[in-house]
């Protein structure tokens, strides 16, 4: 008997060894493909970032140089941008054009960050701060302060933050279902609350003075025309803090992209991460709005553009420079574009974003992926 079973045993061992070798080769091939895809994604992301940085530098140069520098020597433009000149060069370049360009860049970065955070968290391209009412809440708070206490230091920014956080709490309370968040209801509740905030601002106009109304109307259209170095400091600080918080939340958001149940299984504190992400996104949108006014649709389009360029995993980080390019480019065009200039920056971003919003709605009605 042992002599008759020995060949079968050796054959089974050979077959098992061959299966293990095949499985190991498949695992090695799969790992090699994943590493190759990862390296390709990193190279693509680096290339896109380099292109965006070059676009930002070009737009910054255009913002400083366009509009006439005939009475300013060419060699004085760059030193004047850093405050190293006096007289006309200091006034035109350092006190007017440089704050305006930096405010547009930083505000766009904050709007892009806030929109990408919301879209990544809620997994809905419509769920951005300007669509779900967060920007409207910030605008209502900032308008109240501009009309009734404009001299309070940092009052507009703090009131904008308060309004945005109040909207976040209200939207979460009204859109919750079964311990989670119904994203469809969240968008509808946000649109409704945005209308309430708009009605509140309109009511304030009926009781405010003419001077205050004129000031707020200029602010509501969204513009960086009156940007100051104080506003630039506020935006830079907000971008540093919100960007750091977004980086810390990145890994958890990646886990939540698989679904709340899987994220819980992986040890992610879903509730805490959701609230923290909503607050960080609201703070970014509110502080940008408090300085430049509600520049619409930037948060809506920055994230989807980033996803198409580098994929969802890196979209939050890339939405920052994309938002900066959109707002700074729109501001340069608003100042110097043929036929249309001068117009507020928010007008151009609305002309760009509104058709995209309608297209997005139509695609979702047809069942197409966003």
C-alpha positions as CSV (number, residue, x, y, z in Angstrom):
1,X,0.0,0.0,0.0
2,X,2.7,2.6,0.9
3,X,4.4,1.9,-2.5
4,X,1.1,2.6,-4.4
5,X,0.2,5.8,-2.5
6,X,3.7,7.4,-2.6
7,X,3.4,8.7,-6.2
8,X,0.0,10.2,-5.5
9,X,1.3,12.0,-2.4
10,X,4.3,13.4,-4.3
11,X,1.9,14.6,-7.1
12,X,-0.3,16.3,-4.6
13,X,2.6,18.0,-3.0
14,X,3.9,19.2,-6.4
15,X,0.4,20.5,-7.2
16,X,0.1,22.4,-3.9
17,X,3.6,23.8,-4.4
18,X,2.7,25.0,-7.9
19,X,-0.5,26.6,-6.6
20,X,1.4,28.4,-3.9
21,X,4.0,29.6,-6.4
22,X,1.2,30.8,-8.8
23,X,-0.5,32.6,-5.9
24,X,2.8,34.2,-4.9
25,X,3.4,35.3,-8.5
26,X,-0.1,36.8,-8.7
27,X,0.4,38.7,-5.4
28,X,3.8,40.0,-6.6
29,X,2.3,41.1,-9.9
30,X,-0.6,42.8,-8.2
31,X,1.7,44.5,-5.8
32,X,4.0,45.6,-8.6
33,X,0.9,47.0,-10.5
34,X,-0.2,48.9,-7.4
35,X,3.3,50.3,-6.8
36,X,3.4,51.3,-10.5
37,X,0.0,53.0,-10.3
38,X,1.0,54.8,-7.1
39,X,4.3,56.1,-8.6
40,X,2.4,57.2,-11.7
41,X,-0.2,59.0,-9.6
42,X,2.6,60.7,-7.6
43,X,4.3,61.8,-10.8
44,X,1.1,63.1,-12.2
45,X,0.3,65.0,-9.0
46,X,3.7,66.6,-9.0
47,X,3.4,67.6,-12.7
48,X,-0.1,69.2,-12.0
49,X,1.2,71.0,-8.9
50,X,4.1,72.4,-11.0
51,X,1.8,73.6,-13.7
52,X,-0.5,75.2,-11.1
53,X,2.4,77.0,-9.4
54,X,3.6,78.4,-12.7
55,X,0.0,79.6,-13.5
56,X,-0.2,81.3,-10.1
57,X,3.2,83.0,-10.6
58,X,2.1,84.2,-14.1
59,X,-1.2,85.5,-12.7
60,X,0.5,87.2,-9.8
61,X,2.9,89.0,-12.3
62,X,-0.1,89.9,-14.5
63,X,-2.0,91.3,-11.5
64,X,1.0,93.5,-10.5
65,X,2.0,94.6,-14.0
66,X,-1.2,95.1,-15.9
67,X,-3.0,98.4,-15.6
68,X,0.0,100.6,-16.4
69,X,3.4,101.0,-14.7
70,X,4.7,103.7,-17.1
71,X,5.7,106.0,-14.3
72,X,7.2,103.2,-12.2
73,X,10.7,102.0,-13.3
74,X,10.6,98.3,-14.3
75,X,13.4,97.5,-11.8
76,X,11.3,98.9,-9.0
77,X,8.2,96.6,-9.4
78,X,9.6,93.5,-7.7
79,X,11.2,95.4,-4.8
80,X,8.0,97.4,-4.4
81,X,6.0,94.2,-4.1
82,X,8.0,93.4,-0.9
83,X,7.6,97.0,0.4
84,X,11.2,98.0,-0.4
85,X,10.3,101.2,-2.3
86,X,8.7,104.5,-1.4
87,X,6.5,107.0,-3.3
88,X,4.4,106.0,-6.3
89,X,5.8,102.5,-6.6
90,X,5.1,101.8,-2.9
91,X,1.5,103.1,-3.2
92,X,0.5,101.4,-6.4
93,X,2.3,98.1,-6.1
94,X,2.6,97.4,-2.3
95,X,-0.5,99.1,-1.0
96,X,-3.0,98.4,-3.8
97,X,-2.1,95.7,-6.2
98,X,-0.1,93.3,-4.0
99,X,-2.8,93.0,-1.2
100,X,-5.5,92.5,-3.9
101,X,-3.6,89.8,-5.7
102,X,-2.7,87.9,-2.4
103,X,-6.3,88.3,-1.1
104,X,-7.6,86.7,-4.3
105,X,-5.1,83.9,-4.2
106,X,-5.6,83.1,-0.5
107,X,-9.4,83.4,-0.6
108,X,-9.6,81.1,-3.6
109,X,-7.4,78.6,-1.8
110,X,-9.7,78.7,1.2
111,X,-12.9,78.3,-0.9
112,X,-11.3,75.4,-2.8
113,X,-10.3,73.7,0.5
114,X,-13.7,74.1,2.1
115,X,-15.6,72.7,-1.0
116,X,-13.3,69.7,-1.4
117,X,-13.6,68.9,2.3
118,X,-17.4,68.9,2.2
119,X,-17.5,66.9,-1.1
120,X,-15.0,64.4,0.2
121,X,-16.9,64.0,3.5
122,X,-20.5,63.8,2.2
123,X,-19.6,62.1,-1.1
124,X,-21.9,64.5,-3.0
125,X,-20.5,67.1,-5.4
126,X,-23.5,69.4,-4.6
127,X,-22.7,69.5,-0.9
128,X,-20.4,72.6,-0.8
129,X,-20.5,75.4,1.6
130,X,-22.1,77.9,-0.8
131,X,-24.8,75.4,-1.9
132,X,-25.7,74.1,1.6
133,X,-26.0,77.5,3.1
134,X,-22.8,77.8,5.1
135,X,-21.5,80.8,3.1
136,X,-25.0,82.4,3.4
137,X,-24.8,82.0,7.2
138,X,-21.4,83.5,7.3
139,X,-22.7,86.3,5.1
140,X,-25.6,87.0,7.4
141,X,-23.3,87.2,10.4
142,X,-20.8,89.4,8.6
143,X,-23.6,91.7,7.2
144,X,-25.0,92.2,10.7
145,X,-21.6,93.3,12.0
146,X,-20.9,95.5,9.0
147,X,-24.2,97.4,9.4
148,X,-24.3,97.8,13.2
149,X,-20.7,97.5,14.5
150,X,-18.3,98.0,11.7
151,X,-15.5,99.4,14.0
152,X,-15.2,96.3,16.1
153,X,-11.7,94.8,15.5
154,X,-12.0,91.5,13.6
155,X,-15.8,91.8,14.2
156,X,-16.7,90.8,10.6
157,X,-14.5,87.7,10.7
158,X,-15.8,86.6,14.1
159,X,-19.4,87.3,13.1
160,X,-18.9,85.3,9.9
161,X,-17.5,82.4,11.8
162,X,-20.5,82.5,14.2
163,X,-23.0,82.5,11.4
164,X,-21.3,79.6,9.6
165,X,-21.0,77.5,12.7
166,X,-24.7,78.2,13.6
167,X,-25.6,77.0,10.0
168,X,-23.5,73.8,10.4
169,X,-25.3,73.0,13.7
170,X,-28.7,73.6,12.2
171,X,-28.1,71.7,9.0
172,X,-26.7,68.7,11.0
173,X,-29.7,68.7,13.4
174,X,-32.3,68.8,10.5
175,X,-30.6,66.4,8.1
176,X,-29.8,63.6,10.5
177,X,-31.5,60.2,10.1
178,X,-30.9,57.0,12.0
179,X,-27.7,58.2,13.6
180,X,-26.2,59.2,10.2
181,X,-26.6,62.1,7.8
182,X,-29.0,62.0,4.8
183,X,-26.9,63.8,2.1
184,X,-29.9,64.5,-0.1
185,X,-31.8,66.0,2.9
186,X,-28.6,67.9,3.9
187,X,-28.5,69.7,0.5
188,X,-32.2,70.5,0.5
189,X,-32.1,71.8,4.1
190,X,-29.0,73.8,3.3
191,X,-30.7,75.4,0.3
192,X,-33.7,76.3,2.4
193,X,-31.6,77.8,5.2
194,X,-29.6,79.7,2.6
195,X,-32.9,81.3,1.5
196,X,-33.7,82.2,5.1
197,X,-30.3,83.9,5.5
198,X,-30.9,85.8,2.3
199,X,-34.3,87.0,3.6
200,X,-32.6,88.1,6.9
201,X,-30.0,90.1,5.0
202,X,-32.8,91.7,2.9
203,X,-34.6,92.6,6.1
204,X,-31.5,94.3,7.5
205,X,-31.5,96.5,4.5
206,X,-34.9,97.9,5.4
207,X,-33.7,99.1,8.8
208,X,-30.1,100.2,8.0
209,X,-28.8,103.5,6.8
210,X,-27.9,104.4,3.2
211,X,-24.2,104.5,3.9
212,X,-24.2,101.0,5.5
213,X,-26.4,99.6,2.7
214,X,-24.0,100.8,0.1
215,X,-21.0,99.3,1.9
216,X,-22.7,96.0,2.3
217,X,-23.9,95.9,-1.3
218,X,-20.3,96.3,-2.5
219,X,-19.3,93.5,-0.2
220,X,-22.1,91.1,-1.1
221,X,-21.2,90.9,-4.8
222,X,-17.8,89.4,-3.9
223,X,-14.8,91.4,-4.7
224,X,-11.1,91.9,-3.6
225,X,-11.1,95.5,-4.8
226,X,-10.8,96.9,-1.3
227,X,-8.3,94.3,0.0
228,X,-5.9,95.4,2.7
229,X,-2.9,93.8,4.3
230,X,-5.0,93.2,7.4
231,X,-7.4,91.1,5.3
232,X,-4.4,89.2,3.8
233,X,-3.1,88.4,7.3
234,X,-6.5,87.0,8.2
235,X,-6.7,84.9,5.1
236,X,-3.1,83.6,5.5
237,X,-3.7,82.6,9.1
238,X,-6.9,80.9,8.2
239,X,-5.3,78.9,5.4
240,X,-2.5,77.8,7.7
241,X,-4.8,76.6,10.4
242,X,-7.5,75.1,8.2
243,X,-4.9,73.5,6.0
244,X,-3.2,71.8,8.9
245,X,-6.5,70.6,10.3
246,X,-7.4,69.2,6.8
247,X,-4.1,67.4,6.6
248,X,-4.7,65.8,10.0
249,X,-8.2,64.7,8.9
250,X,-7.0,63.3,5.6
251,X,-6.5,59.7,6.6
252,X,-9.8,59.5,8.4
253,X,-11.6,61.0,5.4
254,X,-10.0,58.3,3.2
255,X,-11.4,55.6,5.5
256,X,-14.9,57.3,5.5
257,X,-14.9,57.2,1.7
258,X,-15.4,53.5,2.0
259,X,-18.6,54.0,4.0
260,X,-19.4,54.8,7.6
261,X,-19.7,51.1,8.6
262,X,-16.4,50.1,7.1
263,X,-14.8,53.2,8.6
264,X,-16.1,52.3,12.0
265,X,-14.7,48.8,11.5
266,X,-11.3,50.3,10.8
267,X,-11.4,52.3,14.0
268,X,-12.3,55.7,12.6
269,X,-14.3,57.9,15.0
270,X,-16.9,58.7,12.3
271,X,-19.0,61.2,14.3
272,X,-16.1,63.2,15.6
273,X,-14.4,63.3,12.2
274,X,-17.6,64.4,10.5
275,X,-18.2,67.3,12.9
276,X,-14.5,68.3,12.8
277,X,-14.5,68.3,9.0
278,X,-17.7,70.3,8.8
279,X,-16.4,72.9,11.2
280,X,-13.0,73.2,9.4
281,X,-14.7,73.6,6.0
282,X,-17.2,76.2,7.5
283,X,-14.3,78.1,9.1
284,X,-12.4,78.2,5.8
285,X,-15.4,79.4,3.9
286,X,-16.5,81.9,6.6
287,X,-13.1,83.6,7.0
288,X,-12.7,83.9,3.2
289,X,-16.2,85.3,2.9
290,X,-15.6,87.8,5.7
291,X,-12.7,89.4,3.8
292,X,-13.8,89.2,0.1
293,X,-17.6,88.7,0.3
294,X,-19.3,85.6,-1.0
295,X,-17.4,84.7,-4.2
296,X,-19.7,82.0,-5.4
297,X,-19.2,78.6,-7.0
298,X,-15.4,78.4,-6.4
299,X,-15.9,75.7,-3.8
300,X,-18.3,73.9,-6.1
301,X,-15.9,73.5,-9.1
302,X,-12.5,73.2,-7.5
303,X,-12.9,69.7,-6.0
304,X,-14.3,68.0,-9.2
305,X,-11.5,69.6,-11.2
306,X,-9.0,68.2,-8.8
307,X,-10.6,64.7,-8.9
308,X,-10.4,64.7,-12.7
309,X,-6.7,65.7,-12.6
310,X,-5.3,63.5,-9.8
311,X,-8.1,61.3,-8.5
312,X,-10.2,61.5,-5.3
313,X,-7.4,60.6,-2.8
314,X,-5.4,63.7,-3.5
315,X,-8.3,66.0,-4.4
316,X,-8.5,67.9,-1.1
317,X,-4.9,69.0,-1.3
318,X,-5.0,69.9,-5.0
319,X,-8.3,71.8,-4.7
320,X,-6.4,74.5,-2.7
321,X,-4.1,75.7,-5.6
322,X,-7.0,75.2,-8.1
323,X,-9.3,77.5,-6.1
324,X,-6.4,80.0,-5.9
325,X,-5.9,79.9,-9.7
326,X,-9.7,80.3,-10.4
327,X,-10.2,83.4,-8.1
328,X,-6.9,85.1,-9.0
329,X,-7.5,84.4,-12.7
330,X,-11.1,85.7,-12.4
331,X,-9.8,88.8,-10.7
332,X,-7.2,89.6,-13.4
333,X,-9.9,89.1,-16.0
334,X,-12.3,91.2,-14.0
335,X,-9.8,94.1,-13.9
336,X,-8.4,93.9,-17.4
337,X,-10.5,91.7,-19.6
338,X,-11.7,93.2,-22.8
339,X,-15.4,94.4,-23.0
340,X,-16.4,93.1,-19.5
341,X,-14.0,94.9,-17.2
342,X,-14.2,96.3,-14.7
343,X,-16.6,94.0,-12.8
344,X,-16.5,92.4,-9.4
345,X,-14.6,89.1,-9.2
346,X,-17.7,87.3,-7.9
347,X,-19.6,88.1,-11.1
348,X,-17.1,86.2,-13.2
349,X,-16.9,83.2,-10.9
350,X,-20.8,83.1,-11.0
351,X,-20.8,83.2,-14.8
352,X,-18.3,80.3,-14.7
353,X,-19.9,78.2,-11.9
354,X,-23.6,78.6,-12.6
355,X,-23.6,76.7,-15.9
356,X,-21.5,73.9,-14.3
357,X,-24.0,73.7,-11.4
358,X,-26.9,73.3,-13.9
359,X,-24.9,70.7,-15.8
360,X,-24.2,68.8,-12.6
361,X,-27.9,68.7,-11.7
362,X,-28.9,67.4,-15.1
363,X,-26.2,64.7,-15.0
364,X,-27.5,63.5,-11.6
365,X,-31.1,63.4,-12.8
366,X,-29.9,61.2,-15.6
367,X,-28.2,58.9,-13.2
368,X,-24.7,59.6,-14.4
369,X,-21.8,59.5,-11.9
370,X,-20.6,62.9,-10.8
